[in-house]
Amino acid sequence: MTVSGYDSKKPHGLFLNQAKAQCSIYESGRMAYECLKSSNLYLIDYQEIDQNNLPLKTYDFYLFNYHHITMSWLDTDFIRQLPGKKFTLVLETLPGDPFVLCPSDLFDAYLALDPTMYRPDDPRVYAFPRPLEDLPDLPQLFQIQEIPIIGTFGFATPGKGFERVVDAVNKEFDKAIIKINIPSATYADGATYFLHNTSYASYLEQLCRKVAKPGVEIQVTNSFMSKEQLIRWCAENTLNCFLYHRDQPGLAATTDQAITSGRPLAVSANPTFRHIHAYLNPYPFQSLRESLQSSLASVKMMQKDWAQIEFTKKFEGVLSDLAFIKSTPKSQNTLKKNQPIPPQKKVLVVSHKAVQCGIHQYGINIVKALQESSCYAFEHVLCASPDELDHAIQTTDPQVIIYNYYPYTMPWLTPKITRRYTMPCLGMMHEVTQEEADAATADMFDFHLCPDPTLLLHSPYILKTKRLIPDYINTESMPSNPVIGSFGFGFPNKGFERLVSQVQEEFDNAVVRLHLTFNELVDKQGEHHTLATAERCKNIITKPGIRLEISHHFMEKKDLLDFLAGNTINAFLYDDDRHRGISSVVEHALAVERPIAVSRCGMFRHVLNTTPSICIEDNSLRQIISNGIAPLVPFYNEWSKASFIMDYERILDQVLGVQHQSQIKDQKKTTIPVVSN
């Protein structure tokens, strides 16, 4: 049937899904079709396609569940040559961008399963609600449960944060049961095996068991469940929790079943849950216990907004826009409208202009993270004189100024200059020790920001801040033979020679990779320190099976993280007598989720209490490698970007006299509901 204007007959379409697979793309397609088939305004057939099973009949419209991987075999010219209109679901989107992995010139309409999608410039793009199932006969919460059951699930792919769920539970509960379901995945399992030279699901299970403290029971299953089974599995949990930290387009599909189950829900601040952030505060802005207490109302609102009837109405609206059917009532907004957001308070961060410098890079890193704050607007400026500072302040008109201050890099900044301005001013104390913190005054800054979690707060002018782990997903293969890496300015007290000796003592065959950069301020060409350090390291090697690789070029942050990601372990054996500020090398090494070894240098005091120990004085490199990243997992939640932002918001609220949300929350013990079996 060819449609011309409005036809008295119902338009007839075909939904084209990929071949059946244990894959979230396939399952999302099934969910969408189950919603669409219920309308009485059109007819829609269903077909799963592959190279040998393509559509033969002629339809008025074709709705593809197109994906660049699961349908990579499909010739796009075939789609263009089909008669009628061609639509596609779009599952992997970025904020405001449905075309990041989907061709923008192939379909007549793009149905983004992303309620936050906003493209007023492109009428072909439609923001669709999530296609939730409808299972009304789920068990009801009815009694108190002493031991909570925390559920999480998903395919074994990087960034799912199963171990972070275990750590979060460790911190909030003395006893708990954590249920983790990791089914096999058609497309992912083979692609992730190389990450640790074993099944990635098995690796994640062992990691979670190592992280769990006594009293926290880990129950791991590997069942591929139907949607109904999965919803009922979620319904048996006290709380469903997803602490993803992945970096990829698209929204997480796991929460669809968790929302349908009607149980309390907790999610991370990761953008993959941006559709949920409109309804509830993410972890850590809301604790697991707070999610137990307050998230049910938000879950019910999502159930209402994303009900099957809303999905169907939205599609009827697409057909109406394209003149297949008469105008239909619009479905409700797919994105919950929040209360108006008050204007953000401006914060100016002032750094110096030198690039190859850890102080400069620290300013860049923290501002990039803090610019995701919903409470404060951070702007970063580089200044080399009082006049440049004055111009930046006049232009920005901030409520607070933060100086990324170090005497050597900003010698022109004095108390006389900082006190010109009336707004609160905060200065970084990078090389902070307890003694220096205790002696701090308010002569130059109102407060000193100290990125040292171990400080004791004796001085009223000290504000302790958290560390910040950069965002990164490690997709590098685990080396088949040991590769020991380290990096830093090539100063003689960084212990690079000690590391080479340690490797040679423990291994007969290994690679030592050292990235020794020149310091632009004190060792610009490396002639004073770095080249001499490299030569000493080379002279230590006597075993033929030990190979030394040394590089000196300046690396951008991404390149540095890639360098660390390719190593079996990253080690930093600074001289023990170094007692200065916290070293930032650890956060970069933490980001790549490889084992870390350190010396008992005071610059690593923030990570010296891990269990088991990562100190070379306590364990060999071999043993630290064997222990894996389990000792490091507690840092991932504590120093995540979201936790860092929350910490700075609290500090700035304090400075400006605003009572922070975390200070007024009810601290009563949460009553934990239970479900019937």
Steps between C-alpha positions, in 0.01 A plus 500: 500500500637839407405784731403831346377747760260327738378153405183338623696185567745464784861550400698177514861495617780254573725503805845366411715373785841336491525121519426369846798540732589541865542870449343815648447644151287202401306506827430873471362435154268233637383735774426775249303266275293370794391860561431581135288200413219605735379800297174480308597782264748299293621144440857394557668167426825377652802341331849411618742547215844383394679456167271210410173636631417842357149648466321403180154659537427865430392713796398860557779550750797309636627544854855373547674430826815606318841470668838542339634177653205262521396594144847572364435250221202698368561701184358847564406527131252220565329719759486799265342291224212376713163653407316712754642684799797368695539558873750374753530468873816667629637344816850643524475877530697782652321795663326676213669279239322194357748469213819415687480137379204514260508641144320834489388471136353151490157517665193721480460504881731421789328370815753554778427286805633788703242713683760778536555539125443858387545590132263787410709561190424158351132394473607146402625435855252390764570452872329179609430378852661177610280204389425347840319171540180470699490229770230598749511186718838554665542430872447793737729636770349407833746457786832606645815322392811507714741392227445693175525333161677722247460394139699597192540339159628545148722355233872474575629815336740762640357777714204314655630569852394175667797530737398859579159378609674261740716782636199730547317225689812436710497864611133520595401158633650260752311210344351469154445260212612619158349315205689544173377347176748505210360307203703400197486752215498409132705799386696598812650185652753430228595866478578528873694178556834666419456761776625253761566191290198331657123522495420859597194383692720267706749782559221729625360231729838437663561872538166554673567211739840647589350845563213385724563540871396238760123514539437589135403189305555488124263287291595485131290339229547486124144443383368657184145577610194601307377851565227371731747287693738793531227730628399243759867459595519878561174484694660265754765758590484762771688742277612481139829682456700589188825692543620510140804710412518415130569750225289416196191623319156386604291455810527200729227246425538310827303760693193439281430170673597639840250783460226264385559290813393795714782464752723776640772600257849649521712604202834675457550850359623347173333656190366158399233565767424857397137409434469389862682799649197711410305296759743415779838611633782262408755337726699643680278811519245260643628206708374144461307531825343824381404330175329227698302762685409746227530358147171310476299811411744573218479142374120523486522826306730339244263204471221744419696717256653201318199270493437304181206721408729805499742328264214405269355852503837642410525273198148587394615862509784415259255338258270801534785740419571300184131494399448126548221551753287789618630723775506328837516639854859569593660273756620658821848643519756222501735697721381592847500874545695602810451816698675802347873484566627807685784693336838338563748686716819583311839371613819622333802266510828677430808306380838590352587459132776239499377179341746222584440526871305290747347806669370631169361157405330464838309822438385378159390164638297629792328776304395258228341281766345786697338648191247218526372643829133593496548757779807699397632627166879460487716699261875447459737783405877509454671809636860617510456843657277709730355681198393172336344390828313828535365470146382141563320599819337803342383287207372206703364673813530182712355434845816308598858494372717188524872547437682193374794643688860391533768757596739393225240517220316816615768720662308814402200410718524666843265574790479860384355377168261236633360747753401747229182304449205460734379153404632197697832374369635148541852384426629154421764367736660239276809408701296465816621321811329482836747751640440749218124460526509563875702818443269641228378858533245717324752762388481415131189282467186463706540122486758253373378205292707195587465189278615268778236263644729413793516850650378570851308827503662703778504837322176691427648611167543150358244328275587140419400377153478158344725361233369465143537187288481582127229333295638215294392159374785255449457295184867407466588131502680360802867441402593132472833569674549745788518866398584734787432867438571830670509868409590841633760771478839333493625626836746278691271458805211343305642148543515400134835327556352315797213380283732365230700315766182358654378370165835343424503332841153346460478416129714335236285625215320835522470842342552819702331801338602841637354824374736766634387845391698822512376761746444828316586707807810333647624242245385629163731290282558222752869578531490559877310190616295293256764384253736408781224299671433314175868416461525363855196278438657360183823418683314290759380242247708180497244227424446438127127442553439843656428768241489871581287744298537871577313793344519873569244680283215693662177299505150637513288342772332248268836384364638464852202292610536279192866451593406392854214281375738285298706394803454197725571720803595861556754566774624812679788441740586852614770548762351436844624828645294714261238672716316749286156529343299208368631364169247506218656206315283260702171643371613458140601140573171435680307615193624212283403224749834323508680395820713770664815470709635786712775557752432619853574855396291766673379623162295178476355528852145508359532141368726334757222327693363272228411139577697311383790744493625647173827609663817346360633476855213260583448306177701418190399623157390145420270490803354844432427392143335184631279700740364698204303822544285382793702710750439807281122474455409709809668799337285483186180613671676726750694698237262478205412810303153511656642473851754773418228732372285436806797578724570833328133596507499437874815710547373791291164493677690521827711790376193687377300418810255268329387194691585202283249225438721238664497702823122502535413144404323287756758268650248255647557135422313408186226241523573235239197340329481135394310319229316173511643201315 
